[in-house]
């Protein structure tokens, strides 16, 4: 057998094999048969997927929970930062805040003050845990709160036209004649606006007769101020507090916007008069703090200033040093100027603008105002 004869045998063997595997009916029937099988298999696969959709979703959620959900794009971040006018440092902080809480939709968070507070609170605690020095901690926190204040101003779209729209636990001030008292909205549902009965400076419930006409001023969480006229329509005693019932009003007036969020509070404080005298350098002036100490109570506070109730003789234009102690032995200090004063009975309420405040004190006030600190 030569090489040529051996080579010619293989095609014949191949044809025999193909003939053995052919189905009766010809080529057309075979094609239809295979297509039918493919359709049946595909239908079975689709039915199986639909029946086990929940299981596949659960598996996917578990997988993404371990890896972390896919976040937003850098393009989205920089577009938001550009619209707000953020510099590079604040843009990096914004990215840290959003990614720390696995935010996938930044615009949704920007439209919700509650979500933004949650993201920033988480970032606040992460910064506290990861900063290696107090100087680094205060530096990062100052950027965090500067960014938070910018976002609050940028997203401030709250409007209120009726007292029925006031949310629970909103801080407010009741003005009766020349006196004003801090209080809190408990509920705006029902036929009456329910507020805490304010406490006088003597530590007892303020004398507010039934039927009294009042002015109610309140501030939303986004720092918008509103005012309305109302009257007392009743009282109610509970186990731990006295409740004041006020009439609802649909005539709510918007106040001028405040630059920073403000928090109603009651903090004992000391303050001292500060005198300014020329120093040897014509461009500089020395501050001389008077040794006489006066006391009062901070009624509300923001990083821009505060209101203090006191019995001391204070006039607008005075510069004062303010001190109050929080968290054990930490003393918050600030230099301020009295912008205006209001008489409230035997006391004076002075409205103070901060002129100079240490960075650590500024961060502490921000944490207190936004309620990020552990004890607030």
KOLSEPA-720689 format. One record per residue (C-alpha): chain; x, y, z; residue in one letter; residue number from 1. Coordinates in nm, 3 decimals, decimal comma. Layout:
! KOLSEPA-720689
+--------+---------+---------+---------+--------+-----+
! chaine !    east !   north !      up ! residu ! num !
+--------+---------+---------+---------+--------+-----+
!      A !       X !       Y !       Z !      a ! NUM !
...
+--------+---------+---------+---------+--------+-----+
***
This chain:
! KOLSEPA-720689
+--------+---------+---------+---------+--------+-----+
! chaine !    east !   north !      up ! residu ! num !
+--------+---------+---------+---------+--------+-----+
!      A !   0,000 !   0,000 !   0,000 !      x !   1 !
!      A !   0,151 !   0,327 !  -0,104 !      x !   2 !
!      A !   0,112 !   0,667 !   0,063 !      x !   3 !
!      A !  -0,140 !   0,790 !  -0,191 !      x !   4 !
!      A !  -0,376 !   0,499 !  -0,138 !      x !   5 !
!      A !  -0,358 !   0,537 !   0,241 !      x !   6 !
!      A !  -0,442 !   0,905 !   0,221 !      x !   7 !
!      A !  -0,755 !   0,849 !   0,007 !      x !   8 !
!      A !  -0,914 !   0,615 !   0,261 !      x !   9 !
!      A !  -0,974 !   0,878 !   0,533 !      x !  10 !
!      A !  -1,237 !   1,083 !   0,343 !      x !  11 !
!      A !  -1,437 !   0,766 !   0,283 !      x !  12 !
!      A !  -1,427 !   0,679 !   0,654 !      x !  13 !
!      A !  -1,538 !   1,031 !   0,745 !      x !  14 !
!      A !  -1,835 !   1,015 !   0,511 !      x !  15 !
!      A !  -1,941 !   0,682 !   0,661 !      x !  16 !
!      A !  -1,936 !   0,836 !   1,010 !      x !  17 !
!      A !  -2,153 !   1,129 !   0,900 !      x !  18 !
!      A !  -2,397 !   0,891 !   0,735 !      x !  19 !
!      A !  -2,421 !   0,694 !   1,059 !      x !  20 !
!      A !  -2,517 !   1,009 !   1,250 !      x !  21 !
!      A !  -2,770 !   1,148 !   1,001 !      x !  22 !
!      A !  -3,137 !   1,146 !   1,101 !      x !  23 !
!      A !  -3,402 !   1,036 !   0,859 !      x !  24 !
!      A !  -3,593 !   1,302 !   0,677 !      x !  25 !
!      A !  -3,310 !   1,503 !   0,525 !      x !  26 !
!      A !  -3,120 !   1,825 !   0,610 !      x !  27 !
!      A !  -3,428 !   2,054 !   0,649 !      x !  28 !
!      A !  -3,588 !   1,832 !   0,909 !      x !  29 !
!      A !  -3,264 !   1,819 !   1,109 !      x !  30 !
!      A !  -3,240 !   2,201 !   1,119 !      x !  31 !
!      A !  -3,600 !   2,237 !   1,241 !      x !  32 !
!      A !  -3,541 !   1,972 !   1,502 !      x !  33 !
!      A !  -3,232 !   2,152 !   1,641 !      x !  34 !
!      A !  -3,412 !   2,490 !   1,646 !      x !  35 !
!      A !  -3,702 !   2,337 !   1,836 !      x !  36 !
!      A !  -3,467 !   2,190 !   2,096 !      x !  37 !
!      A !  -3,294 !   2,528 !   2,139 !      x !  38 !
!      A !  -3,627 !   2,708 !   2,192 !      x !  39 !
!      A !  -3,735 !   2,458 !   2,457 !      x !  40 !
!      A !  -3,401 !   2,491 !   2,642 !      x !  41 !
!      A !  -3,418 !   2,873 !   2,632 !      x !  42 !
!      A !  -3,775 !   2,869 !   2,767 !      x !  43 !
!      A !  -3,671 !   2,642 !   3,053 !      x !  44 !
!      A !  -3,381 !   2,875 !   3,140 !      x !  45 !
!      A !  -3,609 !   3,182 !   3,146 !      x !  46 !
!      A !  -3,865 !   3,006 !   3,367 !      x !  47 !
!      A !  -3,591 !   2,898 !   3,607 !      x !  48 !
!      A !  -3,455 !   3,256 !   3,632 !      x !  49 !
!      A !  -3,800 !   3,402 !   3,700 !      x !  50 !
!      A !  -3,875 !   3,145 !   3,969 !      x !  51 !
!      A !  -3,543 !   3,212 !   4,144 !      x !  52 !
!      A !  -3,534 !   3,591 !   4,097 !      x !  53 !
!      A !  -3,559 !   3,656 !   4,469 !      x !  54 !
!      A !  -3,276 !   3,416 !   4,544 !      x !  55 !
!      A !  -3,049 !   3,576 !   4,283 !      x !  56 !
!      A !  -3,132 !   3,924 !   4,421 !      x !  57 !
!      A !  -3,048 !   3,814 !   4,773 !      x !  58 !
!      A !  -2,718 !   3,669 !   4,655 !      x !  59 !
!      A !  -2,635 !   3,988 !   4,468 !      x !  60 !
!      A !  -2,724 !   4,206 !   4,769 !      x !  61 !
!      A !  -2,503 !   3,998 !   4,992 !      x !  62 !
!      A !  -2,217 !   4,021 !   4,743 !      x !  63 !
!      A !  -2,251 !   4,400 !   4,711 !      x !  64 !
!      A !  -2,284 !   4,441 !   5,087 !      x !  65 !
!      A !  -1,944 !   4,281 !   5,129 !      x !  66 !
!      A !  -1,777 !   4,472 !   4,846 !      x !  67 !
!      A !  -1,960 !   4,801 !   4,903 !      x !  68 !
!      A !  -2,220 !   4,941 !   4,667 !      x !  69 !
!      A !  -2,109 !   5,123 !   4,359 !      x !  70 !
!      A !  -2,099 !   5,494 !   4,433 !      x !  71 !
!      A !  -2,137 !   5,808 !   4,229 !      x !  72 !
!      A !  -1,896 !   5,919 !   3,958 !      x !  73 !
!      A !  -1,621 !   6,175 !   4,002 !      x !  74 !
!      A !  -1,791 !   6,382 !   3,732 !      x !  75 !
!      A !  -2,105 !   6,409 !   3,951 !      x !  76 !
!      A !  -1,898 !   6,513 !   4,252 !      x !  77 !
!      A !  -1,709 !   6,787 !   4,067 !      x !  78 !
!      A !  -2,026 !   6,919 !   3,906 !      x !  79 !
!      A !  -2,186 !   6,959 !   4,250 !      x !  80 !
!      A !  -1,869 !   7,117 !   4,390 !      x !  81 !
!      A !  -1,854 !   7,361 !   4,099 !      x !  82 !
!      A !  -2,219 !   7,464 !   4,146 !      x !  83 !
!      A !  -2,154 !   7,535 !   4,515 !      x !  84 !
!      A !  -1,827 !   7,717 !   4,452 !      x !  85 !
!      A !  -1,624 !   7,474 !   4,665 !      x !  86 !
!      A !  -1,245 !   7,492 !   4,667 !      x !  87 !
!      A !  -1,027 !   7,182 !   4,636 !      x !  88 !
!      A !  -1,009 !   7,122 !   5,012 !      x !  89 !
!      A !  -1,385 !   7,132 !   5,061 !      x !  90 !
!      A !  -1,441 !   6,920 !   4,747 !      x !  91 !
!      A !  -1,219 !   6,648 !   4,894 !      x !  92 !
!      A !  -1,407 !   6,671 !   5,222 !      x !  93 !
!      A !  -1,742 !   6,640 !   5,040 !      x !  94 !
!      A !  -1,617 !   6,324 !   4,869 !      x !  95 !
!      A !  -1,503 !   6,187 !   5,207 !      x !  96 !
!      A !  -1,844 !   6,260 !   5,363 !      x !  97 !
!      A !  -2,044 !   6,096 !   5,084 !      x !  98 !
!      A !  -1,823 !   5,793 !   5,034 !      x !  99 !
!      A !  -1,795 !   5,731 !   5,409 !      x ! 100 !
!      A !  -2,169 !   5,663 !   5,419 !      x ! 101 !
!      A !  -2,180 !   5,475 !   5,084 !      x ! 102 !
!      A !  -2,392 !   5,742 !   4,914 !      x ! 103 !
!      A !  -2,492 !   5,639 !   4,561 !      x ! 104 !
!      A !  -2,713 !   5,939 !   4,476 !      x ! 105 !
!      A !  -2,562 !   6,269 !   4,601 !      x ! 106 !
!      A !  -2,850 !   6,481 !   4,469 !      x ! 107 !
!      A !  -3,103 !   6,283 !   4,672 !      x ! 108 !
!      A !  -2,897 !   6,346 !   4,986 !      x ! 109 !
!      A !  -2,861 !   6,717 !   4,910 !      x ! 110 !
!      A !  -3,240 !   6,746 !   4,893 !      x ! 111 !
!      A !  -3,279 !   6,593 !   5,241 !      x ! 112 !
!      A !  -3,148 !   6,778 !   5,551 !      x ! 113 !
!      A !  -3,191 !   6,459 !   5,757 !      x ! 114 !
!      A !  -2,977 !   6,255 !   5,518 !      x ! 115 !
!      A !  -2,709 !   6,522 !   5,507 !      x ! 116 !
!      A !  -2,698 !   6,535 !   5,887 !      x ! 117 !
!      A !  -2,660 !   6,157 !   5,897 !      x ! 118 !
!      A !  -2,373 !   6,162 !   5,645 !      x ! 119 !
!      A !  -2,193 !   6,446 !   5,823 !      x ! 120 !
!      A !  -2,244 !   6,293 !   6,167 !      x ! 121 !
!      A !  -2,083 !   5,970 !   6,049 !      x ! 122 !
!      A !  -1,794 !   6,166 !   5,897 !      x ! 123 !
!      A !  -1,758 !   6,362 !   6,224 !      x ! 124 !
!      A !  -1,707 !   6,045 !   6,426 !      x ! 125 !
!      A !  -1,471 !   5,898 !   6,165 !      x ! 126 !
!      A !  -1,257 !   6,211 !   6,180 !      x ! 127 !
!      A !  -1,249 !   6,188 !   6,559 !      x ! 128 !
!      A !  -1,139 !   5,825 !   6,540 !      x ! 129 !
!      A !  -0,877 !   5,858 !   6,267 !      x ! 130 !
!      A !  -0,704 !   6,190 !   6,341 !      x ! 131 !
!      A !  -0,356 !   6,134 !   6,482 !      x ! 132 !
!      A !  -0,321 !   6,468 !   6,662 !      x ! 133 !
!      A !  -0,543 !   6,738 !   6,810 !      x ! 134 !
!      A !  -0,419 !   6,988 !   6,554 !      x ! 135 !
!      A !  -0,512 !   6,755 !   6,267 !      x ! 136 !
!      A !  -0,849 !   6,684 !   6,431 !      x ! 137 !
!      A !  -0,942 !   7,051 !   6,463 !      x ! 138 !
!      A !  -0,817 !   7,127 !   6,112 !      x ! 139 !
!      A !  -1,030 !   6,854 !   5,954 !      x ! 140 !
!      A !  -1,335 !   6,942 !   6,164 !      x ! 141 !
!      A !  -1,312 !   7,308 !   6,068 !      x ! 142 !
!      A !  -1,327 !   7,210 !   5,699 !      x ! 143 !
!      A !  -1,613 !   6,966 !   5,769 !      x ! 144 !
!      A !  -1,828 !   7,229 !   5,939 !      x ! 145 !
!      A !  -1,742 !   7,502 !   5,689 !      x ! 146 !
!      A !  -1,867 !   7,266 !   5,418 !      x ! 147 !
!      A !  -2,179 !   7,179 !   5,620 !      x ! 148 !
!      A !  -2,272 !   7,547 !   5,654 !      x ! 149 !
!      A !  -2,223 !   7,605 !   5,280 !      x ! 150 !
!      A !  -2,448 !   7,309 !   5,193 !      x ! 151 !
!      A !  -2,713 !   7,429 !   5,437 !      x ! 152 !
!      A !  -2,724 !   7,770 !   5,270 !      x ! 153 !
!      A !  -2,714 !   7,620 !   4,919 !      x ! 154 !
!      A !  -3,005 !   7,378 !   4,981 !      x ! 155 !
!      A !  -3,223 !   7,610 !   5,191 !      x ! 156 !
!      A !  -3,562 !   7,582 !   5,021 !      x ! 157 !
!      A !  -3,797 !   7,538 !   5,318 !      x ! 158 !
!      A !  -4,119 !   7,743 !   5,316 !      x ! 159 !
!      A !  -4,389 !   7,742 !   5,585 !      x ! 160 !
!      A !  -4,727 !   7,911 !   5,553 !      x ! 161 !
!      A !  -4,909 !   7,759 !   5,851 !      x ! 162 !
!      A !  -4,823 !   7,652 !   6,206 !      x ! 163 !
!      A !  -4,963 !   7,309 !   6,114 !      x ! 164 !
!      A !  -4,647 !   7,256 !   5,907 !      x ! 165 !
!      A !  -4,409 !   7,294 !   6,202 !      x ! 166 !
!      A !  -4,224 !   6,970 !   6,279 !      x ! 167 !
!      A !  -4,191 !   6,820 !   6,626 !      x ! 168 !
!      A !  -3,906 !   6,933 !   6,854 !      x ! 169 !
!      A !  -3,862 !   7,262 !   6,669 !      x ! 170 !
!      A !  -3,700 !   7,527 !   6,888 !      x ! 171 !
!      A !  -3,904 !   7,843 !   6,938 !      x ! 172 !
!      A !  -3,928 !   8,164 !   7,140 !      x ! 173 !
!      A !  -4,249 !   8,300 !   7,296 !      x ! 174 !
!      A !  -4,271 !   8,678 !   7,334 !      x ! 175 !
!      A !  -4,527 !   8,814 !   7,582 !      x ! 176 !
!      A !  -4,509 !   9,191 !   7,620 !      x ! 177 !
!      A !  -4,145 !   9,281 !   7,690 !      x ! 178 !
!      A !  -4,055 !   8,929 !   7,805 !      x ! 179 !
!      A !  -3,936 !   8,644 !   7,583 !      x ! 180 !
!      A !  -3,893 !   8,278 !   7,673 !      x ! 181 !
!      A !  -3,732 !   7,986 !   7,487 !      x ! 182 !
!      A !  -3,955 !   7,683 !   7,434 !      x ! 183 !
!      A !  -4,001 !   7,382 !   7,205 !      x ! 184 !
!      A !  -4,281 !   7,271 !   6,974 !      x ! 185 !
!      A !  -4,412 !   6,931 !   7,089 !      x ! 186 !
!      A !  -4,681 !   6,878 !   6,826 !      x ! 187 !
!      A !  -4,861 !   7,072 !   6,552 !      x ! 188 !
!      A !  -5,130 !   6,811 !   6,492 !      x ! 189 !
!      A !  -5,489 !   6,850 !   6,600 !      x ! 190 !
!      A !  -5,679 !   7,165 !   6,687 !      x ! 191 !
!      A !  -5,402 !   7,323 !   6,895 !      x ! 192 !
!      A !  -5,029 !   7,388 !   6,867 !      x ! 193 !
!      A !  -4,870 !   7,210 !   7,165 !      x ! 194 !
!      A !  -4,555 !   7,365 !   7,315 !      x ! 195 !
!      A !  -4,357 !   7,327 !   7,635 !      x ! 196 !
!      A !  -4,457 !   7,580 !   7,899 !      x ! 197 !
!      A !  -4,153 !   7,811 !   7,920 !      x ! 198 !
!      A !  -3,958 !   7,851 !   8,243 !      x ! 199 !
!      A !  -3,881 !   8,192 !   8,390 !      x ! 200 !
!      A !  -3,535 !   8,297 !   8,504 !      x ! 201 !
!      A !  -3,641 !   8,201 !   8,860 !      x ! 202 !
!      A !  -3,674 !   7,838 !   8,756 !      x ! 203 !
!      A !  -4,055 !   7,824 !   8,772 !      x ! 204 !
!      A !  -4,318 !   7,820 !   8,494 !      x ! 205 !
!      A !  -4,351 !   8,165 !   8,337 !      x ! 206 !
!      A !  -4,669 !   8,355 !   8,423 !      x ! 207 !
!      A !  -4,870 !   8,327 !   8,100 !      x ! 208 !
!      A !  -5,247 !   8,372 !   8,158 !      x ! 209 !
!      A !  -5,503 !   8,183 !   7,952 !      x ! 210 !
!      A !  -5,614 !   8,390 !   7,654 !      x ! 211 !
!      A !  -5,286 !   8,584 !   7,637 !      x ! 212 !
!      A !  -5,182 !   8,707 !   7,292 !      x ! 213 !
!      A !  -4,830 !   8,594 !   7,205 !      x ! 214 !
!      A !  -4,574 !   8,617 !   6,929 !      x ! 215 !
!      A !  -4,421 !   8,281 !   6,841 !      x ! 216 !
!      A !  -4,084 !   8,279 !   6,664 !      x ! 217 !
!      A !  -3,935 !   7,951 !   6,545 !      x ! 218 !
!      A !  -3,645 !   7,831 !   6,333 !      x ! 219 !
!      A !  -3,638 !   7,528 !   6,106 !      x ! 220 !
!      A !  -3,348 !   7,285 !   6,097 !      x ! 221 !
!      A !  -3,227 !   7,456 !   5,780 !      x ! 222 !
!      A !  -3,197 !   7,779 !   5,979 !      x ! 223 !
!      A !  -3,494 !   7,965 !   5,832 !      x ! 224 !
!      A !  -3,679 !   8,187 !   6,077 !      x ! 225 !
!      A !  -4,054 !   8,245 !   6,094 !      x ! 226 !
!      A !  -4,285 !   8,443 !   6,320 !      x ! 227 !
!      A !  -4,660 !   8,442 !   6,383 !      x ! 228 !
!      A !  -4,918 !   8,586 !   6,621 !      x ! 229 !
!      A !  -5,111 !   8,339 !   6,836 !      x ! 230 !
!      A !  -5,285 !   8,315 !   7,173 !      x ! 231 !
!      A !  -5,308 !   8,074 !   7,466 !      x ! 232 !
!      A !  -5,618 !   7,854 !   7,449 !      x ! 233 !
!      A !  -5,543 !   7,617 !   7,735 !      x ! 234 !
!      A !  -5,301 !   7,426 !   7,954 !      x ! 235 !
!      A !  -5,230 !   7,060 !   8,027 !      x ! 236 !
!      A !  -5,032 !   6,887 !   8,300 !      x ! 237 !
!      A !  -4,830 !   6,572 !   8,233 !      x ! 238 !
!      A !  -4,618 !   6,362 !   8,466 !      x ! 239 !
!      A !  -4,297 !   6,548 !   8,389 !      x ! 240 !
!      A !  -4,390 !   6,882 !   8,231 !      x ! 241 !
!      A !  -4,654 !   7,147 !   8,184 !      x ! 242 !
!      A !  -4,798 !   7,192 !   7,836 !      x ! 243 !
!      A !  -4,916 !   7,512 !   7,671 !      x ! 244 !
!      A !  -5,188 !   7,500 !   7,402 !      x ! 245 !
!      A !  -5,174 !   7,773 !   7,138 !      x ! 246 !
!      A !  -5,412 !   7,852 !   6,856 !      x ! 247 !
!      A !  -5,302 !   7,762 !   6,505 !      x ! 248 !
!      A !  -5,227 !   8,037 !   6,256 !      x ! 249 !
!      A !  -5,213 !   8,052 !   5,877 !      x ! 250 !
!      A !  -5,040 !   8,391 !   5,882 !      x ! 251 !
!      A !  -4,675 !   8,298 !   5,919 !      x ! 252 !
!      A !  -4,418 !   8,564 !   5,837 !      x ! 253 !
!      A !  -4,072 !   8,475 !   5,713 !      x ! 254 !
!      A !  -3,781 !   8,640 !   5,894 !      x ! 255 !
!      A !  -3,453 !   8,742 !   5,734 !      x ! 256 !
!      A !  -3,224 !   8,445 !   5,679 !      x ! 257 !
!      A !  -2,951 !   8,371 !   5,928 !      x ! 258 !
!      A !  -2,612 !   8,278 !   5,793 !      x ! 259 !
!      A !  -2,555 !   7,991 !   6,038 !      x ! 260 !
!      A !  -2,774 !   7,731 !   6,202 !      x ! 261 !
!      A !  -2,872 !   7,835 !   6,555 !      x ! 262 !
!      A !  -2,967 !   7,619 !   6,851 !      x ! 263 !
!      A !  -3,191 !   7,708 !   7,143 !      x ! 264 !
!      A !  -3,024 !   7,617 !   7,471 !      x ! 265 !
!      A !  -2,974 !   7,714 !   7,834 !      x ! 266 !
!      A !  -2,604 !   7,733 !   7,928 !      x ! 267 !
!      A !  -2,463 !   7,919 !   8,226 !      x ! 268 !
!      A !  -2,194 !   8,158 !   8,112 !      x ! 269 !
!      A !  -1,953 !   8,419 !   8,243 !      x ! 270 !
!      A !  -1,850 !   8,730 !   8,056 !      x ! 271 !
!      A !  -1,613 !   9,022 !   8,102 !      x ! 272 !
!      A !  -1,595 !   9,369 !   7,953 !      x ! 273 !
!      A !  -1,310 !   9,413 !   7,707 !      x ! 274 !
!      A !  -1,140 !   9,745 !   7,649 !      x ! 275 !
!      A !  -0,939 !   9,821 !   7,337 !      x ! 276 !
!      A !  -0,638 !  10,047 !   7,362 !      x ! 277 !
!      A !  -0,369 !  10,145 !   7,109 !      x ! 278 !
!      A !  -0,042 !   9,957 !   7,127 !      x ! 279 !
!      A !   0,307 !  10,061 !   7,017 !      x ! 280 !
!      A !   0,227 !   9,954 !   6,662 !      x ! 281 !
!      A !  -0,028 !  10,188 !   6,500 !      x ! 282 !
!      A !  -0,188 !   9,899 !   6,307 !      x ! 283 !
!      A !  -0,242 !   9,686 !   6,616 !      x ! 284 !
!      A !  -0,459 !   9,734 !   6,923 !      x ! 285 !
!      A !  -0,433 !   9,554 !   7,253 !      x ! 286 !
!      A !  -0,731 !   9,398 !   7,426 !      x ! 287 !
!      A !  -0,759 !   9,451 !   7,800 !      x ! 288 !
!      A !  -1,003 !   9,217 !   7,974 !      x ! 289 !
!      A !  -1,170 !   9,367 !   8,280 !      x ! 290 !
!      A !  -1,138 !   9,156 !   8,596 !      x ! 291 !
!      A !  -1,504 !   9,204 !   8,694 !      x ! 292 !
!      A !  -1,703 !   8,892 !   8,616 !      x ! 293 !
!      A !  -2,069 !   8,896 !   8,515 !      x ! 294 !
!      A !  -2,294 !   8,594 !   8,478 !      x ! 295 !
!      A !  -2,586 !   8,508 !   8,254 !      x ! 296 !
!      A !  -2,749 !   8,231 !   8,055 !      x ! 297 !
!      A !  -2,697 !   8,164 !   7,685 !      x ! 298 !
!      A !  -3,045 !   8,132 !   7,528 !      x ! 299 !
!      A !  -2,936 !   8,042 !   7,174 !      x ! 300 !
!      A !  -2,605 !   8,004 !   6,997 !      x ! 301 !
!      A !  -2,446 !   7,962 !   6,654 !      x ! 302 !
!      A !  -2,090 !   7,994 !   6,525 !      x ! 303 !
!      A !  -2,177 !   8,354 !   6,437 !      x ! 304 !
!      A !  -2,296 !   8,465 !   6,780 !      x ! 305 !
!      A !  -2,534 !   8,408 !   7,069 !      x ! 306 !
!      A !  -2,805 !   8,563 !   7,285 !      x ! 307 !
!      A !  -2,743 !   8,599 !   7,659 !      x ! 308 !
!      A !  -2,995 !   8,680 !   7,930 !      x ! 309 !
!      A !  -2,834 !   8,869 !   8,219 !      x ! 310 !
!      A !  -2,908 !   9,117 !   8,493 !      x ! 311 !
!      A !  -2,586 !   9,309 !   8,425 !      x ! 312 !
!      A !  -2,608 !   9,664 !   8,283 !      x ! 313 !
!      A !  -2,517 !   9,609 !   7,918 !      x ! 314 !
!      A !  -2,543 !   9,847 !   7,626 !      x ! 315 !
!      A !  -2,502 !   9,794 !   7,254 !      x ! 316 !
!      A !  -2,146 !   9,845 !   7,131 !      x ! 317 !
!      A !  -1,975 !   9,684 !   7,431 !      x ! 318 !
!      A !  -1,710 !   9,427 !   7,355 !      x ! 319 !
!      A !  -1,708 !   9,127 !   7,587 !      x ! 320 !
!      A !  -1,518 !   8,805 !   7,647 !      x ! 321 !
!      A !  -1,756 !   8,508 !   7,683 !      x ! 322 !
!      A !  -1,669 !   8,181 !   7,855 !      x ! 323 !
!      A !  -1,864 !   7,867 !   7,936 !      x ! 324 !
!      A !  -1,750 !   7,522 !   8,041 !      x ! 325 !
!      A !  -1,864 !   7,203 !   7,874 !      x ! 326 !
!      A !  -1,758 !   6,838 !   7,877 !      x ! 327 !
!      A !  -1,590 !   6,845 !   8,214 !      x ! 328 !
!      A !  -1,312 !   7,103 !   8,210 !      x ! 329 !
!      A !  -1,316 !   7,224 !   7,847 !      x ! 330 !
!      A !  -1,381 !   7,599 !   7,835 !      x ! 331 !
!      A !  -1,532 !   7,754 !   7,525 !      x ! 332 !
!      A !  -1,413 !   8,113 !   7,483 !      x ! 333 !
!      A !  -1,496 !   8,388 !   7,236 !      x ! 334 !
!      A !  -1,456 !   8,761 !   7,187 !      x ! 335 !
!      A !  -1,785 !   8,927 !   7,094 !      x ! 336 !
!      A !  -1,959 !   9,258 !   7,040 !      x ! 337 !
!      A !  -2,307 !   9,343 !   7,169 !      x ! 338 !
!      A !  -2,516 !   9,436 !   6,865 !      x ! 339 !
!      A !  -2,842 !   9,518 !   7,046 !      x ! 340 !
!      A !  -3,025 !   9,457 !   7,373 !      x ! 341 !
!      A !  -3,385 !   9,390 !   7,476 !      x ! 342 !
!      A !  -3,538 !   9,431 !   7,820 !      x ! 343 !
!      A !  -3,727 !   9,127 !   7,951 !      x ! 344 !
!      A !  -3,869 !   9,212 !   8,294 !      x ! 345 !
!      A !  -3,579 !   9,259 !   8,535 !      x ! 346 !
!      A !  -3,327 !   9,118 !   8,288 !      x ! 347 !
!      A !  -3,163 !   9,217 !   7,962 !      x ! 348 !
!      A !  -3,116 !   8,994 !   7,659 !      x ! 349 !
!      A !  -2,807 !   9,093 !   7,466 !      x ! 350 !
!      A !  -2,748 !   8,976 !   7,110 !      x ! 351 !
!      A !  -2,379 !   8,917 !   7,057 !      x ! 352 !
!      A !  -2,178 !   8,879 !   6,738 !      x ! 353 !
!      A !  -1,858 !   8,676 !   6,767 !      x ! 354 !
!      A !  -1,551 !   8,868 !   6,655 !      x ! 355 !
!      A !  -1,282 !   8,614 !   6,734 !      x ! 356 !
!      A !  -1,305 !   8,254 !   6,846 !      x ! 357 !
!      A !  -1,041 !   7,976 !   6,871 !      x ! 358 !
!      A !  -1,075 !   7,697 !   6,618 !      x ! 359 !
!      A !  -1,135 !   7,431 !   6,886 !      x ! 360 !
!      A !  -1,416 !   7,637 !   7,041 !      x ! 361 !
!      A !  -1,565 !   7,698 !   6,697 !      x ! 362 !
!      A !  -1,568 !   7,325 !   6,623 !      x ! 363 !
!      A !  -1,729 !   7,253 !   6,959 !      x ! 364 !
!      A !  -2,010 !   7,504 !   6,897 !      x ! 365 !
!      A !  -2,070 !   7,360 !   6,551 !      x ! 366 !
!      A !  -2,090 !   7,006 !   6,695 !      x ! 367 !
!      A !  -2,335 !   7,129 !   6,958 !      x ! 368 !
!      A !  -2,552 !   7,321 !   6,708 !      x ! 369 !
!      A !  -2,570 !   7,029 !   6,464 !      x ! 370 !
!      A !  -2,612 !   6,783 !   6,753 !      x ! 371 !
!      A !  -2,316 !   6,570 !   6,650 !      x ! 372 !
!      A !  -2,152 !   6,564 !   6,993 !      x ! 373 !
!      A !  -2,221 !   6,267 !   7,219 !      x ! 374 !
!      A !  -2,383 !   6,466 !   7,496 !      x ! 375 !
!      A !  -2,626 !   6,663 !   7,277 !      x ! 376 !
+--------+---------+---------+---------+--------+-----+
***
